Structure formats: C-alpha cells, structure tokens
Amino acid sequence: MSQSMKAILKMDSRPGLVQKKDIPMPQITAPDDVLIKVKATAICGTDLAIYNSSKSLMHRMANAFPVITGHEFCGHVVAFGSGVSHLKEGEYVSAEMHIVCGQCYNCRHGNGHVCLNTVIKGVDGDGCFAEYVKVPASNIVLLDSSIPYEIAAYMDALGNAVHTVNSVEIAARRVAILGCGSIGLMAIAVARHCGAEEILATDTNDKYLEMAKAMGADRIFNVRNSNEHQEFIEAARSDSARQGVDVVLEISGNPSALADALSVVRMGGDISLLGLPNTNIQIDVADDIIFKGINIHGIIGRRMFDTWYRMIAYIKSGLREKLMQLVTHTFSLEDFQQGFDIKNRGEAIKVVFYPNG
C-alpha cells in the first residue's frame, strides 16, 4: 500500500476553509486498531455545519484543526492490530464513529450512546473523508454483501433515524414527522416499515416533501405556507378520539416546529427530539407538557449496537429500494467541492463520495 492518501480536511474555524490534501495514511499503532479502505462516504448535516463553521462546532473543534472531516462510510478491512482476532482482511464493514470509554456510569449500564467521554471521529479527531480511516475494532460493524455501497455509506445517519423511530411505539400509531431533510425522510421510511397507522410530514422544501410521499408519508404539508400550516394542525387533530397524533418525531430543529409538536401531540402522547435548535426556545411547561401528560425523549446518536443490527435487518427486509432513492448525487473525492456546493444549495438529499474510485 502507498504510505500517503488523499483526504478532505477542515483547516481552521473560518467558513468553508476545507482543502483536499495528500497526507500520510493512518498506521496501526495499537493492538485494537483496524485500518479500512474507504469505498464510499456521505455528507451529513454535521459535516455541512462544520464546512459552514457552526459556532458550537468550531468551539468544540478548536484544538482538533486541521482535521479530516466525515463520519459516515463503508469500506473493506486492509490491516489490523495484534489484538484483533474476529476480523479478516477484505471484510465489508462500516463503523460507529462515536468512540466511547466503556468505563463511565452510562457505558457500564448499557447506554454507551450517552457516554460521558464520547469522542467523535470527524469532529474531535480524524474522520473518513479520505482513502483510508482507522477505527477501534470494537466499533467495527460487519455488513451483509447485499447492502449497496450507496446505503452503507450513510448508515450512521440512518441510525439516527432508526434510533428516533424506535424510541417509542410506532405500530398502529398516528405519527407526525417534522423536517424532511435526509434523516427525516429516512424516519418516514422506517416508521412506515414499522407499521405506523398514518404519517403526516412537514417541511418548507417542496422537493423534500415530494420525496416524503415516496418514502411513505400519507399527507405532506409545506408549513412555510400559512394555509398549509393550518391544514397540518387541523389534520393532526382530526381524530376525534385522540384529538392529536400519538407520536411526533421532531427532526428539523426549527423552533416553530417544536411549537407545532407540542400543539399537535395528543394528551399522553410522545415527542422524540433529534433536531438541534440554533436558538433558545420558550415553552409553557405547565400547559404544554405537564397538564398534557406527554413524554419527551431526547435522541442522541445510535444505541450501541442494537440500532446497527436493526438497520441491517430493516434494509434486508424491504427498506433497500426506498433508501437507494435518497442518494441523489455521487462524486469522486477530487470533486468534493461540487458535493458541498450542491448540498449547501438544498439541491441534494444524500451526497456520496467514492475516495478510491
């Protein structure tokens, strides 16, 4: 193997300052290291926020620059440390890019997704927008050969959607999904696959809303339009027995969407929050939460590694064709700038890079 590789690095906190460079490839230095040749890797919303220099991420990453970005990928094992006995060269894999300590209270109680000492590859350290990536063996996930590279490239994001949907009971429930970006669209497909009775979807982008129909939404609403926004509220409350939806999955992070979530959920219903607001939000805790008896779930990452096994099972049992539709653009790593430009303009759903051709 060559001792150098091409990679995409965020150089510092200035907006858009991302460069393609030839750098030394990762080396096996620890017994549990695994080196993977990256076949496909996808742009996530976090990657876009890093590219655009989100203030909170720049603060977190201040000591990491320059850093290889990217945390969604699939590839093949090419080398590993002396302590790795369960993997073989050439095996098809992805990886959980949240590196957890395994020793804190949460980890030892089976909740590594909320580890107190999480390090995220592609944020806190080098990620996978590169020809090769190094990952601890405990984070490797073996993939079935039937899973296409285009889907395996974004299983990290799919895991967010699966974790959000699986945080509550979905079968036979009326569900509102607020935000039809890539993860929202995945959540619609997963909720339909899990037996939701009815799915209402909202967004402000007509292109995304049309895709929401293809993913399985029963009704779509462009809430930028005041009339359609009112139609959504009325549709959500139209069931006279429930007077609201059973479940709201809030994935947009828009403050007005959170207000909608509290407005349309039925008494005793569930709200799962994955979207990240960029401003403080005022909530009437008494009327909107306590007196309605609702349950609010904060969603972070993926459950390790239950969510990964669920993803693989869903893909193999019928989700493959829907998920393939979400990959709208593919590029070589050389053309990374086109991928980020298209994603920034809202013209793409999932953008996949092929670092090794």
Residue, then its C-alpha position, 0 to 999 in steps of 0.5 A: m500500500s502507498q504510505s500517503m492518501k488523499a483526504i478532505l480536511k477542515m483547516d481552521s474555524r473560518p467558513g468553508l476553509v476545507q482543502k483536499k490534501d495528500i497526507p500520510m495514511p493512518q498506521i496501526t499503532a495499537p493492538d485494537d486498531v483496524l485500518i479500512k479502505v474507504k469505498a464510499t462516504a456521505i455528507c451529513g448535516t454535521d459535516l455541512a455545519i462544520y464546512n459552514s463553521s457552526k459556532s458550537l462546532m468550531h468551539r468544540m473543534a478548536n484544538a482538533f484543526p486541521v482535521i479530516t472531516g466525515h463520519e459516515f462510510c463503508g469500506h473493506v478491512v486492509a490491516f489490523g492490530s495484534g489484538v484483533s482476532h474476529l476480523k479478516e482482511g477484505e471484510y465489508v464493514s462500516a463503523e460507529m464513529h462515536i468512540v466511547c470509554g466503556q468505563c463511565y456510569n452510562c457505558r457500564h449500564g448499557n447506554g454507551h450512546v450517552c457516554l460521558n467521554t464520547v469522542i467523535k471521529g470527524v469532529d474531535g479527531d480524524g474522520c473518513f473523508a479520505e482513502y483510508v480511516k482507522v477505527p477501534a475494532s470494537n466499533i467495527v460493524l460487519l455488513d451483509s454483501s447485499i447492502p449497496y455501497e450507496i446505503a452503507a455509506y450513510m448508515d450512521a445517519l440512518g441510525n439516527a433515524v432508526h434510533t428516533v423511530n424506535s424510541v417509542e411505539i410506532a405500530a398502529r400509531r398516528v405519527a407526525i414527522l417534522g423536517c424532511g431533510s435526509i434523516g427525516l425522510m429516512a424516519i418516514a421510511v422506517a416508521r412506515h416499515c414499522g407499521a405506523e397507522e398514518i404519517l403526516a410530514t412537514d417541511t418548507n422544501d417542496k422537493y423534500l416533501e415530494m420525496a416524503k410521499a415516496m418514502g411513505a408519508d400519507r399527507i405532506f404539508n409545506v408549513r412555510n405556507s400559512n394555509e398549509h400550516q393550518e391544514f397540518i394542525e387541523a389534520a393532526r387533530s382530526d381524530s376525534a378520539r385522540q384529538g392529536v397524533d400519538v407520536v411526533l418525531e421532531i427532526s428539523g430543529n426549527p423552533s416553530a416546529l417544536a411549537d407545532a409538536l407540542s400543539v399537535v401531540r395528543m394528551g399522553g402522547d410522545i415527542s422524540l427530539l433529534g433536531l438541534p435548535n440554533t436558538n433558545i426556545q420558550i415553552d409553557v411547561a405547565d400547559d404544554i407538557i405537564f397538564k398534557g401528560i406527554n413524554i419527551h425523549g431526547i435522541i442522541g446518536r445510535r444505541m450501541f449496537d442494537t440500532w446497527y443490527r436493526m438497520i441491517a435487518y430493516i434494509k434486508s427486509g424491504l427498506r433497500e429500494k426506498l433508501m437507494q432513492l435518497v442518494t441523489h448525487t455521487f462524486s469522486l473525492e477530487d470533486f468534493q467541492q461540487g458535493f458541498d456546493i450542491k448540498n449547501r444549495g438544498e439541491a441534494i438529499k444524500v451526497v456520496f463520495y467514492p475516495n478510491g474510485 
